[in-house]
Amino acid sequence: MGFTRAELESFRGRSIEDLVPSRPRLVFVGINPGLWTAATGVPFAHPGNRFYPALVQAGIIPRMPRIGDDGMPEADRRMLLDAGVGISSLVRRATVRADELNRQELREGAQRLEADVAAWGARVVAVLGLTAYRQGFARPRAVAGRQSETLGGAELWVVPNPSGLNAHETISTLAAAYAEPARSAGVIA
């Protein structure tokens, strides 16, 4: 994949569609799309993002999906959907970094997400990012892991964000964290 800085900047503020099966077992919720994601229309598209490698290592999907400038092939989209896995975002607006979002956007996104999760009938939701969860859901003392409350009727987890900016996490630690809600959702044994 290759985009110039100017090309990527042209995608600032755009959004992409959720990638969610008709009856999701597990929905991963990113903070918001990055510019690579907005450019390709594929969640977690940046070449350095560790989301898909962590899903593979956790056994949630069997192989890495292919992501190109023109998106993700239908067979790779089906691989995620057939596993019962969906991907959404707390805030729809694409930015370079999540810290460009304000608390109000995160809170509005949390409200919309709750309605979406209820409509999807998701079994489990995993929010990728503790700080965004704390701000968006007004839970300043929340800790990572399974939460005591539900979201739109779904079991709720908070797991680490796969961004390279979250440098203390590795693909292995991300995989271990993502495997927990995947087990609870029945995606993996």
N, C-alpha and C positions, 0 to 999 in steps of 0.2 A: 504494500500500500504506500502511496506517496501523495501527500498534499503539501502545498506550500503553506507558509504561515498565513499569507493573505487569503488563500482558499479556505483554510480552517476558520479564520476570523469571520468569513462570510456566513458561517453557520451559527454564530453566536445568537442566542435567543430562540433558536428553533427547537422543536420537540420531535419525538419519534413515537410511533405507536407502541403500546404494550405488546409483549410477546407472551400471550397467556392462552393455555388450552381451554376448551369449553368447561371442563370441571377440574381445575388444578388441584393437585395434591399439595404442592409446595410452590410458593411465589417468593422469589428473591426481590427485594426492593432496594434499589440503589438510591443514592441521595438525589442526583440529577444527571442528565446526560452531559458528557464532555463533548468537546468539539468533534473528535473523531467519531463518536457515536452519532452525533447529529449529521455528520458528513456521509456516513455509510448507512445509517438507518438501523444499525446493529448495536444492541446494548453491550457495554464494556468492550468496545471495538479497539481501543488504543492498543498498539502492539505490545506495550509493556505491562498491560493490566494482567493481574494474576487470577482473575475470576474463573475463566474457563480451565486453566491448568489445575486450579484447586478443585473444580467440579470433577475433572477426570481423576485426579488422585483420590478423591473421596469415593469414587465409584458411582457418582450420580449420573454421569454420562460416560459412554465407552471410549470416546476419542475427542480430540480437539475439533471444534467446528472450523470451517474455512471462512475467513472474513477478508473480503477484498474491497476495493474502492466502490464497487457496485453492490455491496451488501453481503448477505449470507445465502448460500444456495438453499433451495427449498428442502433438500434432503437433510441438511444440518438443522434447519429450523424444526423439521419434523422430529429429529432425534430428541430435541429438548421437549417439544410438546408431547410426544409419545411417552416420554418418561414421566409426564404429569407435572413438569416444571415450567413455571412462568417467570417472567422478568418484567418488573415495572420500576417506576421512579417516584420518589416522594415529591419532587418538584419537577415539572416538565421542561423548564427553561434551560437550554444548554449554556454552559459557562466553561471557562478554562479550569477554574477551581471551585470546589463546593463552598469555600469561604466567601464567595461573591454573593451568596444567597443571604437574605435577611430572615430573621426569626418569624416574621409574619408570613413569608412565603412557605417556610417549613411548616408552620401551623395550618395554613390553608391546605397544603399538600397532605398533611396527616388526616384532615377531615375528608378530603376527596378520596384518599386511599381507603379509609374505613368503609365508605359507601361502595367503592369498587370491589373490595374484598367480599363484602356481603353479597353483592350482585354475582360475583364469580362463584361463590360457594366454596372458596378455598379452604382446605383443611388446615394448613400451616402457612404462616407468613414469617419470613426472616428479613428483618431490616438490616442493611449493611452499613453500619456506622453508629457507634454509641453516641457521639456528640450530636449528630443530626437527630437521632431518636430523642435524646433528652430535650432538645430545643423544640422539635416539631410536636412532640406529644406532651410537653410540659411535665416531664419526669426528670427533674434535675439530679436526682440521686440514683437513677436507674443504673444497673450493672449489666454487663453482657450476660447472655444466656437466655433461658426461658423466662418470660415475664409472667407475673401473677394474673394480669388481665388478658382478655382476648381482644382481637381486632376484627370487627365485622363478623364475629362468630368463629373466627379462626384462632388456633393456638398461635401465640406471638413469641418470636425469638428476636434477640438483637445479637448480631454477629459482627466480626471485624470487617471493615471496608477493604476491598482488594487493591485499592489504588497504591501505586508505588510510593506515594507520599506517606503512606502508613508503613514506614520502613521497618519497624520492629517485627512486623508479621512476615512469615515466609509462606511459600506455597503449602508446605506441610502443616503449619499451624492454621492456615486458612481452611485447608481440607478437613482437618479435625473439627474445626468449629462448624463448618457447613454440613458435615456428616450428621451432627446431632439433630438439627431440625429435619434433615432428610430421612433419618431413621424414624423419627416421630411421625412423619407424614406417610411412611410406608414406601418411600421411593427407593430406599436401600434397606437391607436386612441388618 
